[in-house]
Amino acid sequence: MKLIFATNNEHKTEEMQAAAGSHFELVSLKAAGIHIDIPEPHDTLEANASEKSWTIYKLCGSNCFSEDTGLEVIALNGEPGVKSARYAGEERAFSNNMDKLLSKMNGIENRSARFRTIISLIIEGKEYLFEGVCDGTIAKLPAGTHGFGYDPVFIPAGATQTFAEMTLKEKELYSHRKKAAAKLVDFLKHLMPGQ
């Protein structure tokens, strides 16, 4: 089964395909020949994920899904949250986003945070939502070169390394995206037995 994944982020496509395994084949927007940047104007992850998947479904009529992920820091009242990708500005520069986050966290003892992923799946014109959460803490300094986004400053609960210090396989043990994808795969298996 093929599903269009409404993203231009190749890192996300790689993570989602790894999480989904061989149960279905993901087709990125680029691979599907769709060259648009879908806006994320809403104030919740759910609404942004929904916006992206409906945009693609209306455009091409194919079964598709999207996801929106936010880093929610307890001491910052849930920031950066839905604005995670644009925390330091519209250019989506994650080094600037991390700098801003670490600056705001300076001197704060409670470094608890969580990554939250919402997947919006549209099959035959019906939408289904799935959530994955990974609790953890914000490191005092960035570490590691793998992954993307806030991975260098996020240490998942139960680990001693940041996401950026882990291989994709190691990251999957904790990943919010993997948890949401597992719910998606489980749903598709029940929806379409034999796939």
BELNOR-V786811 format. One record per pair of residues at least 6 apart in sequence whose ideal C-beta (glycine too) atoms are under 7 Angstrom apart, sorted by the first residue. I is the first residue (numbers start at 1). J is the second residue. If there is no record, write none. Layout:
I|J, I|J
//
This chain:
1|24, 1|192, 1|195, 2|24, 2|25, 2|27, 3|24, 3|26, 3|27, 3|63, 3|64, 3|65, 4|27, 4|32, 4|56, 4|62, 4|64, 5|13, 5|16, 5|26, 5|27, 5|28, 5|65, 6|29, 6|38, 6|52, 6|53, 6|55, 6|56, 6|64, 6|65, 6|66, 7|13, 7|28, 7|29, 7|66, 8|29, 8|30, 8|37, 10|28, 11|148, 13|26, 13|28, 15|168, 15|177, 16|26, 16|177, 16|181, 17|26, 18|168, 18|172, 19|172, 19|177, 19|178, 19|181, 19|182, 20|26, 20|181, 20|185, 23|185, 23|188, 23|189, 24|188, 34|56, 34|59, 38|51, 38|52, 38|55, 40|48, 40|51, 40|68, 42|48, 42|51, 43|82, 44|82, 45|68, 45|70, 45|82, 45|116, 45|118, 46|118, 46|129, 48|68, 48|82, 49|66, 49|67, 49|68, 49|118, 49|119, 49|120, 50|120, 50|127, 52|66, 52|120, 53|64, 53|65, 53|66, 53|120, 53|121, 53|122, 53|127, 54|122, 56|64, 57|64, 57|122, 63|122, 63|123, 64|122, 65|119, 65|120, 65|121, 65|122, 65|184, 66|120, 67|117, 67|118, 67|119, 67|177, 67|180, 68|118, 69|84, 69|115, 69|116, 69|117, 69|176, 69|177, 70|80, 70|81, 70|82, 70|84, 70|116, 71|80, 71|84, 71|113, 71|115, 71|150, 71|154, 72|78, 72|81, 72|113, 72|114, 72|116, 73|79, 73|113, 73|138, 74|110, 74|112, 74|113, 75|108, 75|110, 76|104, 80|87, 80|97, 80|101, 85|92, 86|92, 87|97, 87|100, 87|101, 88|96, 88|97, 88|100, 89|96, 94|148, 94|149, 98|142, 98|150, 98|152, 98|153, 101|153, 102|153, 105|111, 105|138, 111|137, 111|138, 112|137, 113|136, 113|137, 113|138, 113|154, 114|133, 114|134, 114|135, 114|136, 115|134, 115|154, 115|176, 116|131, 116|133, 116|176, 117|131, 117|132, 117|176, 117|177, 117|180, 118|129, 118|131, 119|129, 119|130, 119|180, 119|184, 120|127, 120|129, 121|127, 121|128, 121|184, 123|191, 128|187, 130|180, 130|183, 130|184, 131|180, 132|176, 132|177, 132|178, 132|179, 132|180, 133|176, 133|179, 134|156, 134|174, 134|175, 134|176, 135|157, 136|154, 136|155, 136|156, 136|157, 137|155, 138|153, 138|154, 139|153, 139|155, 139|162, 142|152, 142|153, 143|152, 143|162, 143|164, 143|165, 144|151, 144|152, 144|161, 144|162, 144|164, 144|165, 145|164, 146|164, 146|165, 146|166, 146|167, 147|163, 147|164, 147|171, 151|162, 151|163, 151|164, 152|162, 152|164, 153|162, 154|162, 154|163, 155|161, 155|162, 156|163, 156|174, 159|174, 163|171, 172|178, 188|195, 189|195
//
